[in-house]
Amino acid sequence: MDMPKRVYLTLPDALYKDLERWADLQGRPIANLANYLVERAVEQAKERGELPLEQGK
């Protein structure tokens, strides 16, 4: 069974403030918004062929 992994990021103040404001507007925690944004970025990279699909899975 796959277990969620934690990733710790250091963000510039301006980026953090933008994420905080965006998350507040959506009524969700910053970590939840960041997770969504990372998932979307990875999906888009796969769709564009920038990240090849894993073989054998």
C-alpha positions as CSV (number, residue, x, y, z in Angstrom):
1,M,0.0,0.0,0.0
2,D,1.4,3.4,-1.0
3,M,1.9,5.9,1.8
4,P,1.7,9.6,1.3
5,K,5.1,11.3,1.4
6,R,6.0,14.7,2.9
7,V,8.0,17.3,1.0
8,Y,9.2,20.4,2.7
9,L,9.6,23.6,0.6
10,T,11.2,26.9,1.2
11,L,9.2,29.6,-0.6
12,P,9.9,33.3,-1.2
13,D,7.7,35.5,0.9
14,A,5.8,36.9,-2.1
15,L,5.0,33.5,-3.4
16,Y,3.9,32.3,0.1
17,K,1.6,35.3,0.4
18,D,0.1,34.7,-3.0
19,L,-0.6,31.0,-2.1
20,E,-2.0,32.0,1.3
21,R,-4.4,34.5,-0.3
22,W,-5.4,32.0,-3.0
23,A,-6.0,29.3,-0.4
24,D,-8.0,31.7,1.8
25,L,-10.2,32.6,-1.2
26,Q,-10.9,28.9,-1.8
27,G,-11.4,28.2,1.9
28,R,-8.7,25.6,2.2
29,P,-5.3,25.2,3.8
30,I,-2.2,26.3,1.9
31,A,-0.8,22.7,2.0
32,N,-4.0,21.4,0.3
33,L,-3.7,24.0,-2.5
34,A,0.0,23.3,-2.9
35,N,-0.7,19.6,-3.2
36,Y,-3.4,20.2,-5.9
37,L,-1.1,22.5,-7.8
38,V,1.8,20.0,-7.8
39,E,-0.5,17.2,-8.9
40,R,-1.8,19.4,-11.8
41,A,1.8,20.3,-12.8
42,V,2.8,16.7,-13.0
43,E,-0.3,15.7,-14.9
44,Q,0.4,18.5,-17.4
45,A,4.0,17.5,-17.8
46,K,3.0,14.0,-18.6
47,E,0.4,15.2,-21.1
48,R,3.1,17.3,-22.9
49,G,5.6,14.5,-22.9
50,E,8.0,16.3,-20.5
51,L,7.6,13.5,-18.0
52,P,7.5,10.0,-19.6
53,L,5.1,7.6,-18.1
54,E,6.6,4.9,-15.8
55,Q,7.0,1.5,-17.5
56,G,6.0,-1.7,-15.8
57,K,3.5,-0.1,-13.5
